[in-house]
């Protein structure tokens, strides 16, 4: 018998792993993240579908957070225009309504990311400067100033206080569309930080207006988010998602108890306004149903001197929104938005519905 040889074919040479795809110039020069490898502790990503009760609670929590910003904007601008509690309530209602409309537009047609479109503080200074131009005007009635063209342009057309005049609004949006594709993270991050840190002096000192409420809220929020969630797995799941909502509910109940118990009966008037739950008069002054409509505060007027200040604020707001889109994509497990998506999103903010 002849010797048998078993000739085995050599194993095929494995091809080297494919390298990263060539950089796409459409990606706004940002890093490319693999959605399956980022933020291992992320509960929900862009493709997740949480249960309806959880989604409603998370949405309500976002609404509560945005409510504070909306009230702060209205509290800053409406008294400067001579408005009362009813005017402030209607302004807040209009801002919230248009915030919801703009959020739906961004979710369906704009960035298509889980972003909540709220008010922008970048326009406070230009709006306040325009208000100062109207302080010397004489109005036939005590409410005509709040119904004048200035407040119309602040509310009905731009929920973010992005326009004070319709003509300035049109030019701002043309600028937004033009610069929408030019932003990169190197430009966005410093601008967003400057805007946020610049407003720290306006928002955080309000905690000291009512230490009895502000300080417990701050301490409870830190303890809940950083320590209590480590006690149990179930507590971790709840507090990781709804810590802010629970803290707000507890502190609101605490504030109501202090008010009913008469803790502020002998306090200073300013302390009572800041601490008591029955001194805002917003609920009693607000109409049950209020649907904003164009020209509800009058027709727009034009001054060329106001346009340039609003254009500068539009530039900052566009960078702020672009940074928010990048952050939302990062936190939701999506890839960075391409340049055409950013341009479309900023252009959507330029629509009359926004």
DRENDO-1510 file (C-alpha; in Angstrom, 1 decimal, always signed):
<recs>
REC; n; res; u; v; w
REC; 1; UNK; +0.0; +0.0; +0.0 .
REC; 2; UNK; +1.3; +3.3; -0.9 .
REC; 3; UNK; +1.7; +6.0; +1.6 .
REC; 4; UNK; -1.2; +8.4; +1.6 .
REC; 5; UNK; -0.5; +12.0; +2.1 .
REC; 6; UNK; -3.3; +14.3; +3.1 .
REC; 7; UNK; -2.6; +17.7; +1.6 .
REC; 8; UNK; -4.6; +20.4; +3.3 .
REC; 9; UNK; -5.0; +23.7; +1.6 .
REC; 10; UNK; -3.5; +26.5; +3.5 .
REC; 11; UNK; -6.0; +28.6; +5.3 .
REC; 12; UNK; -7.1; +31.7; +3.4 .
REC; 13; UNK; -5.4; +34.9; +4.4 .
REC; 14; UNK; -7.8; +37.0; +6.3 .
REC; 15; UNK; -8.2; +40.5; +5.0 .
REC; 16; UNK; -7.2; +43.2; +7.3 .
REC; 17; UNK; -10.1; +44.9; +9.1 .
REC; 18; UNK; -11.6; +47.7; +7.2 .
REC; 19; UNK; -10.4; +51.1; +8.3 .
REC; 20; UNK; -12.6; +54.0; +9.2 .
REC; 21; UNK; -14.6; +55.4; +6.4 .
REC; 22; UNK; -13.2; +58.4; +4.6 .
REC; 23; UNK; -14.2; +61.7; +6.3 .
REC; 24; UNK; -17.4; +63.1; +5.0 .
REC; 25; UNK; -17.3; +66.8; +4.5 .
REC; 26; UNK; -21.0; +66.9; +5.1 .
REC; 27; UNK; -20.3; +66.1; +8.8 .
REC; 28; UNK; -19.7; +69.5; +10.4 .
REC; 29; UNK; -16.1; +68.6; +11.1 .
REC; 30; UNK; -17.1; +66.9; +14.4 .
REC; 31; UNK; -16.0; +63.5; +15.7 .
REC; 32; UNK; -17.8; +60.4; +14.4 .
REC; 33; UNK; -19.2; +58.3; +17.2 .
REC; 34; UNK; -20.5; +54.7; +16.9 .
REC; 35; UNK; -24.0; +54.8; +18.4 .
REC; 36; UNK; -23.4; +51.3; +20.0 .
REC; 37; UNK; -20.3; +52.4; +21.9 .
REC; 38; UNK; -21.2; +55.7; +23.5 .
REC; 39; UNK; -22.5; +56.4; +27.0 .
REC; 40; UNK; -22.9; +52.9; +28.4 .
REC; 41; UNK; -25.3; +54.2; +31.1 .
REC; 42; UNK; -27.7; +55.7; +28.6 .
REC; 43; UNK; -31.2; +54.6; +29.3 .
REC; 44; UNK; -32.8; +55.5; +26.0 .
REC; 45; UNK; -31.2; +56.2; +22.7 .
REC; 46; UNK; -32.6; +57.7; +19.5 .
REC; 47; UNK; -34.2; +54.4; +18.5 .
REC; 48; UNK; -35.7; +53.6; +21.9 .
REC; 49; UNK; -39.4; +53.5; +22.6 .
REC; 50; UNK; -40.1; +53.9; +26.3 .
REC; 51; UNK; -43.5; +53.0; +27.8 .
REC; 52; UNK; -46.1; +55.7; +27.5 .
REC; 53; UNK; -46.3; +56.4; +31.2 .
REC; 54; UNK; -42.5; +56.9; +31.4 .
REC; 55; UNK; -42.5; +59.0; +28.2 .
REC; 56; UNK; -45.2; +61.2; +29.7 .
REC; 57; UNK; -43.4; +61.7; +32.9 .
REC; 58; UNK; -40.1; +62.5; +31.1 .
REC; 59; UNK; -41.9; +64.9; +28.9 .
REC; 60; UNK; -43.6; +66.6; +31.8 .
REC; 61; UNK; -40.2; +66.9; +33.5 .
REC; 62; UNK; -38.8; +68.7; +30.4 .
REC; 63; UNK; -41.8; +71.0; +30.5 .
REC; 64; UNK; -41.2; +71.9; +34.2 .
REC; 65; UNK; -37.5; +72.7; +33.4 .
REC; 66; UNK; -38.5; +74.9; +30.5 .
REC; 67; UNK; -41.2; +76.5; +32.5 .
REC; 68; UNK; -38.6; +78.1; +34.7 .
REC; 69; UNK; -36.8; +79.6; +31.8 .
REC; 70; UNK; -40.0; +80.9; +30.3 .
REC; 71; UNK; -41.2; +82.5; +33.5 .
REC; 72; UNK; -37.8; +84.2; +33.9 .
REC; 73; UNK; -37.9; +85.7; +30.4 .
REC; 74; UNK; -41.5; +87.0; +30.9 .
REC; 75; UNK; -40.6; +88.3; +34.4 .
REC; 76; UNK; -37.7; +90.2; +33.0 .
REC; 77; UNK; -39.5; +91.8; +30.0 .
REC; 78; UNK; -43.1; +92.2; +30.8 .
REC; 79; UNK; -42.6; +94.6; +33.9 .
REC; 80; UNK; -40.2; +96.6; +31.8 .
REC; 81; UNK; -43.0; +97.1; +29.3 .
REC; 82; UNK; -45.5; +98.2; +32.0 .
REC; 83; UNK; -47.5; +94.9; +32.0 .
REC; 84; UNK; -49.4; +93.5; +35.0 .
REC; 85; UNK; -50.0; +89.9; +36.2 .
REC; 86; UNK; -52.5; +89.2; +33.5 .
REC; 87; UNK; -50.1; +90.4; +30.8 .
REC; 88; UNK; -47.4; +88.2; +32.2 .
REC; 89; UNK; -49.7; +85.2; +32.2 .
REC; 90; UNK; -50.7; +85.7; +28.6 .
REC; 91; UNK; -47.0; +86.1; +27.6 .
REC; 92; UNK; -46.1; +82.9; +29.4 .
REC; 93; UNK; -49.0; +81.0; +27.7 .
REC; 94; UNK; -48.0; +82.3; +24.3 .
REC; 95; UNK; -44.3; +81.3; +24.9 .
REC; 96; UNK; -45.2; +77.8; +26.1 .
REC; 97; UNK; -47.7; +77.3; +23.2 .
REC; 98; UNK; -45.2; +78.3; +20.5 .
REC; 99; UNK; -42.5; +76.3; +22.3 .
REC; 100; UNK; -44.5; +73.2; +21.7 .
REC; 101; UNK; -45.2; +74.1; +18.1 .
REC; 102; UNK; -41.5; +74.8; +17.4 .
REC; 103; UNK; -40.5; +71.5; +19.2 .
REC; 104; UNK; -42.9; +69.5; +17.0 .
REC; 105; UNK; -41.5; +71.2; +13.9 .
REC; 106; UNK; -38.0; +70.4; +14.9 .
REC; 107; UNK; -38.8; +66.8; +15.7 .
REC; 108; UNK; -40.7; +66.2; +12.5 .
REC; 109; UNK; -38.9; +68.3; +9.9 .
REC; 110; UNK; -35.9; +70.0; +11.4 .
REC; 111; UNK; -33.1; +68.2; +13.3 .
REC; 112; UNK; -35.4; +65.2; +14.1 .
REC; 113; UNK; -33.6; +64.9; +17.4 .
REC; 114; UNK; -35.1; +64.8; +20.9 .
REC; 115; UNK; -34.7; +68.5; +21.5 .
REC; 116; UNK; -37.1; +70.8; +23.3 .
REC; 117; UNK; -37.1; +74.3; +21.8 .
REC; 118; UNK; -37.3; +76.9; +24.5 .
REC; 119; UNK; -36.6; +80.6; +25.0 .
REC; 120; UNK; -33.2; +82.0; +24.3 .
REC; 121; UNK; -31.6; +84.5; +26.7 .
REC; 122; UNK; -29.3; +85.8; +24.0 .
REC; 123; UNK; -32.0; +88.2; +22.9 .
REC; 124; UNK; -32.7; +89.7; +26.3 .
REC; 125; UNK; -30.2; +92.5; +26.0 .
REC; 126; UNK; -31.3; +93.6; +22.5 .
REC; 127; UNK; -35.0; +93.4; +23.5 .
REC; 128; UNK; -34.4; +95.4; +26.7 .
REC; 129; UNK; -32.5; +98.0; +24.6 .
REC; 130; UNK; -35.5; +98.3; +22.3 .
REC; 131; UNK; -37.8; +98.6; +25.3 .
REC; 132; UNK; -35.7; +101.5; +26.6 .
REC; 133; UNK; -36.3; +103.3; +23.3 .
REC; 134; UNK; -40.1; +103.2; +24.0 .
REC; 135; UNK; -40.0; +104.3; +27.6 .
REC; 136; UNK; -40.4; +107.9; +26.7 .
REC; 137; UNK; -43.5; +107.4; +24.6 .
REC; 138; UNK; -46.9; +108.5; +25.8 .
REC; 139; UNK; -49.7; +106.0; +25.6 .
REC; 140; UNK; -53.4; +106.9; +25.8 .
REC; 141; UNK; -54.2; +104.0; +28.1 .
REC; 142; UNK; -52.3; +102.1; +30.8 .
REC; 143; UNK; -52.4; +98.9; +28.8 .
REC; 144; UNK; -51.7; +100.2; +25.3 .
REC; 145; UNK; -47.9; +100.0; +25.9 .
REC; 146; UNK; -48.2; +96.2; +26.6 .
REC; 147; UNK; -50.3; +95.8; +23.5 .
REC; 148; UNK; -48.0; +97.9; +21.4 .
REC; 149; UNK; -46.0; +96.6; +18.5 .
REC; 150; UNK; -43.0; +95.8; +20.6 .
REC; 151; UNK; -44.6; +93.1; +22.6 .
REC; 152; UNK; -46.3; +91.7; +19.6 .
REC; 153; UNK; -43.0; +91.1; +17.9 .
REC; 154; UNK; -41.6; +89.5; +21.1 .
REC; 155; UNK; -44.4; +87.0; +21.5 .
REC; 156; UNK; -46.4; +86.1; +18.5 .
REC; 157; UNK; -43.7; +85.5; +15.9 .
REC; 158; UNK; -40.7; +84.2; +17.9 .
REC; 159; UNK; -41.0; +82.2; +21.1 .
REC; 160; UNK; -37.3; +82.7; +21.9 .
REC; 161; UNK; -37.6; +86.5; +22.0 .
REC; 162; UNK; -35.6; +86.5; +18.7 .
REC; 163; UNK; -37.3; +89.4; +17.1 .
REC; 164; UNK; -38.6; +92.7; +18.2 .
REC; 165; UNK; -39.5; +93.9; +14.8 .
REC; 166; UNK; -40.8; +91.9; +11.9 .
REC; 167; UNK; -38.3; +93.3; +9.4 .
REC; 168; UNK; -35.5; +92.6; +11.8 .
REC; 169; UNK; -36.9; +89.1; +12.2 .
REC; 170; UNK; -36.7; +88.5; +8.5 .
REC; 171; UNK; -33.1; +89.6; +8.2 .
REC; 172; UNK; -32.1; +87.6; +11.3 .
REC; 173; UNK; -33.5; +84.4; +9.7 .
REC; 174; UNK; -31.7; +85.1; +6.4 .
REC; 175; UNK; -28.5; +85.4; +8.4 .
REC; 176; UNK; -29.3; +82.1; +10.3 .
REC; 177; UNK; -29.9; +80.2; +7.1 .
REC; 178; UNK; -26.6; +81.5; +5.6 .
REC; 179; UNK; -24.4; +80.7; +8.6 .
REC; 180; UNK; -26.1; +77.4; +9.5 .
REC; 181; UNK; -23.6; +75.3; +7.6 .
REC; 182; UNK; -20.5; +77.2; +8.8 .
REC; 183; UNK; -20.4; +76.2; +12.5 .
REC; 184; UNK; -18.1; +73.7; +14.0 .
REC; 185; UNK; -17.7; +72.5; +17.6 .
REC; 186; UNK; -14.7; +74.7; +18.0 .
REC; 187; UNK; -16.9; +77.7; +17.4 .
REC; 188; UNK; -20.0; +76.4; +19.2 .
REC; 189; UNK; -18.5; +75.4; +22.6 .
REC; 190; UNK; -17.0; +78.8; +23.5 .
REC; 191; UNK; -20.1; +80.7; +22.4 .
REC; 192; UNK; -22.5; +78.4; +24.4 .
REC; 193; UNK; -20.2; +78.7; +27.5 .
REC; 194; UNK; -20.0; +82.4; +27.2 .
REC; 195; UNK; -23.8; +82.8; +26.9 .
REC; 196; UNK; -24.5; +80.3; +29.8 .
REC; 197; UNK; -21.9; +81.7; +32.2 .
REC; 198; UNK; -22.9; +85.3; +31.3 .
REC; 199; UNK; -26.5; +84.5; +32.5 .
REC; 200; UNK; -25.4; +82.8; +35.7 .
REC; 201; UNK; -25.4; +86.2; +37.5 .
REC; 202; UNK; -29.0; +86.8; +36.4 .
REC; 203; UNK; -30.5; +83.4; +37.3 .
REC; 204; UNK; -28.6; +81.9; +40.3 .
REC; 205; UNK; -28.9; +84.8; +42.7 .
REC; 206; UNK; -32.6; +84.5; +42.5 .
REC; 207; UNK; -32.2; +81.5; +44.9 .
REC; 208; UNK; -31.2; +84.0; +47.6 .
REC; 209; UNK; -34.5; +85.9; +47.2 .
REC; 210; UNK; -36.2; +83.0; +49.2 .
REC; 211; UNK; -33.6; +81.1; +51.1 .
REC; 212; UNK; -36.3; +79.0; +52.8 .
REC; 213; UNK; -37.2; +77.5; +49.5 .
REC; 214; UNK; -34.1; +77.8; +47.3 .
REC; 215; UNK; -31.6; +76.3; +49.7 .
REC; 216; UNK; -33.6; +73.2; +50.5 .
REC; 217; UNK; -34.2; +72.7; +46.8 .
REC; 218; UNK; -30.5; +72.9; +46.0 .
REC; 219; UNK; -29.5; +70.6; +48.8 .
REC; 220; UNK; -32.3; +68.0; +48.1 .
REC; 221; UNK; -31.4; +67.9; +44.4 .
REC; 222; UNK; -27.7; +67.3; +45.1 .
REC; 223; UNK; -28.4; +64.6; +47.7 .
REC; 224; UNK; -31.1; +62.9; +45.5 .
REC; 225; UNK; -29.0; +62.8; +42.3 .
REC; 226; UNK; -25.7; +62.0; +43.9 .
REC; 227; UNK; -26.3; +59.8; +46.9 .
REC; 228; UNK; -29.9; +58.5; +47.3 .
REC; 229; UNK; -29.8; +56.7; +44.0 .
REC; 230; UNK; -27.1; +54.4; +45.3 .
REC; 231; UNK; -29.2; +52.9; +48.0 .
REC; 232; UNK; -31.1; +50.4; +46.0 .
REC; 233; UNK; -31.4; +49.3; +42.3 .
REC; 234; UNK; -35.0; +50.3; +42.1 .
REC; 235; UNK; -34.3; +53.7; +43.6 .
REC; 236; UNK; -31.4; +54.1; +41.2 .
REC; 237; UNK; -33.7; +53.5; +38.2 .
REC; 238; UNK; -36.3; +56.0; +39.5 .
REC; 239; UNK; -34.0; +58.8; +40.8 .
REC; 240; UNK; -31.8; +58.6; +37.7 .
REC; 241; UNK; -34.7; +59.6; +35.5 .
REC; 242; UNK; -37.1; +61.6; +37.7 .
REC; 243; UNK; -34.9; +63.1; +40.5 .
REC; 244; UNK; -35.7; +66.7; +39.4 .
REC; 245; UNK; -39.4; +66.1; +39.1 .
REC; 246; UNK; -39.6; +64.5; +42.5 .
REC; 247; UNK; -37.6; +67.3; +44.1 .
REC; 248; UNK; -39.8; +70.0; +42.5 .
REC; 249; UNK; -42.9; +68.2; +43.8 .
REC; 250; UNK; -41.5; +68.0; +47.3 .
REC; 251; UNK; -40.3; +71.6; +47.5 .
REC; 252; UNK; -43.6; +72.9; +46.0 .
REC; 253; UNK; -45.5; +71.0; +48.7 .
REC; 254; UNK; -43.1; +72.4; +51.3 .
REC; 255; UNK; -43.6; +75.9; +50.1 .
REC; 256; UNK; -47.4; +75.6; +50.2 .
REC; 257; UNK; -47.2; +74.2; +53.7 .
REC; 258; UNK; -45.1; +77.2; +54.8 .
REC; 259; UNK; -47.5; +79.6; +53.2 .
REC; 260; UNK; -50.6; +78.1; +54.8 .
REC; 261; UNK; -48.8; +77.8; +58.2 .
REC; 262; UNK; -48.1; +81.6; +58.2 .
REC; 263; UNK; -44.4; +81.4; +58.1 .
REC; 264; UNK; -44.1; +84.6; +56.0 .
REC; 265; UNK; -46.9; +86.7; +57.7 .
REC; 266; UNK; -44.3; +88.9; +59.3 .
REC; 267; UNK; -41.7; +88.8; +56.6 .
REC; 268; UNK; -40.8; +91.7; +54.3 .
REC; 269; UNK; -43.0; +92.4; +51.3 .
REC; 270; UNK; -40.3; +91.4; +48.9 .
REC; 271; UNK; -39.7; +88.1; +50.8 .
REC; 272; UNK; -43.5; +87.4; +50.7 .
REC; 273; UNK; -43.6; +88.0; +46.9 .
REC; 274; UNK; -40.6; +85.6; +46.4 .
REC; 275; UNK; -41.7; +82.9; +48.9 .
REC; 276; UNK; -45.4; +82.7; +49.2 .
REC; 277; UNK; -47.3; +80.5; +46.8 .
REC; 278; UNK; -50.3; +82.9; +46.6 .
REC; 279; UNK; -48.6; +86.1; +45.5 .
REC; 280; UNK; -47.8; +85.5; +41.8 .
REC; 281; UNK; -51.4; +85.8; +40.8 .
REC; 282; UNK; -50.6; +84.1; +37.5 .
REC; 283; UNK; -53.1; +81.3; +37.9 .
REC; 284; UNK; -56.0; +83.6; +38.8 .
REC; 285; UNK; -55.1; +86.0; +36.0 .
REC; 286; UNK; -54.6; +83.4; +33.2 .
REC; 287; UNK; -57.5; +82.7; +30.9 .
REC; 288; UNK; -58.7; +79.1; +30.7 .
REC; 289; UNK; -58.1; +78.9; +26.9 .
REC; 290; UNK; -55.6; +81.1; +25.1 .
REC; 291; UNK; -54.5; +80.4; +21.5 .
REC; 292; UNK; -51.9; +82.8; +20.2 .
REC; 293; UNK; -52.4; +84.2; +16.7 .
REC; 294; UNK; -50.4; +86.6; +14.5 .
REC; 295; UNK; -50.8; +90.3; +15.2 .
REC; 296; UNK; -52.5; +89.7; +18.5 .
REC; 297; UNK; -50.4; +92.6; +20.0 .
REC; 298; UNK; -50.5; +94.9; +17.0 .
REC; 299; UNK; -48.8; +95.3; +13.7 .
REC; 300; UNK; -45.0; +95.4; +13.4 .
REC; 301; UNK; -43.0; +98.5; +12.9 .
REC; 302; UNK; -39.5; +98.9; +11.6 .
REC; 303; UNK; -36.4; +100.7; +12.8 .
REC; 304; UNK; -33.1; +100.0; +11.1 .
REC; 305; UNK; -31.2; +100.6; +14.3 .
REC; 306; UNK; -32.8; +97.6; +15.9 .
REC; 307; UNK; -31.9; +95.2; +13.2 .
REC; 308; UNK; -28.2; +95.0; +13.8 .
REC; 309; UNK; -28.5; +94.3; +17.5 .
REC; 310; UNK; -31.0; +91.5; +16.8 .
REC; 311; UNK; -28.7; +90.1; +14.1 .
REC; 312; UNK; -25.9; +89.8; +16.6 .
REC; 313; UNK; -28.2; +88.0; +19.0 .
REC; 314; UNK; -29.4; +85.8; +16.1 .
REC; 315; UNK; -25.7; +84.8; +15.5 .
REC; 316; UNK; -25.3; +83.8; +19.1 .
REC; 317; UNK; -28.6; +82.0; +19.3 .
REC; 318; UNK; -27.8; +80.0; +16.1 .
REC; 319; UNK; -24.5; +78.9; +17.6 .
REC; 320; UNK; -26.3; +78.0; +20.9 .
REC; 321; UNK; -28.9; +76.0; +19.0 .
REC; 322; UNK; -26.3; +74.2; +17.0 .
REC; 323; UNK; -24.4; +73.2; +20.1 .
REC; 324; UNK; -27.7; +71.9; +21.5 .
REC; 325; UNK; -28.2; +69.8; +18.4 .
REC; 326; UNK; -24.7; +68.3; +18.8 .
REC; 327; UNK; -25.3; +67.6; +22.5 .
REC; 328; UNK; -28.7; +66.0; +21.8 .
REC; 329; UNK; -27.2; +63.8; +19.1 .
REC; 330; UNK; -24.4; +62.7; +21.5 .
REC; 331; UNK; -26.7; +62.0; +24.4 .
REC; 332; UNK; -29.3; +60.2; +22.4 .
REC; 333; UNK; -26.9; +57.8; +20.7 .
REC; 334; UNK; -27.0; +59.4; +17.2 .
REC; 335; UNK; -24.2; +60.4; +15.0 .
REC; 336; UNK; -23.4; +64.1; +14.7 .
REC; 337; UNK; -25.9; +66.0; +12.5 .
REC; 338; UNK; -24.5; +66.7; +9.0 .
REC; 339; UNK; -24.2; +70.3; +7.8 .
REC; 340; UNK; -27.4; +70.1; +5.7 .
REC; 341; UNK; -29.4; +69.0; +8.8 .
REC; 342; UNK; -28.0; +71.9; +10.9 .
REC; 343; UNK; -28.9; +74.3; +8.1 .
REC; 344; UNK; -32.4; +72.8; +7.9 .
REC; 345; UNK; -32.8; +73.0; +11.7 .
REC; 346; UNK; -31.7; +76.6; +11.9 .
REC; 347; UNK; -33.8; +77.4; +8.9 .
REC; 348; UNK; -36.8; +75.8; +10.7 .
REC; 349; UNK; -36.2; +78.2; +13.6 .
REC; 350; UNK; -36.6; +81.0; +11.0 .
REC; 351; UNK; -40.1; +79.9; +10.1 .
REC; 352; UNK; -43.0; +82.1; +11.1 .
REC; 353; UNK; -44.3; +79.3; +13.3 .
REC; 354; UNK; -41.2; +79.4; +15.4 .
</recs>
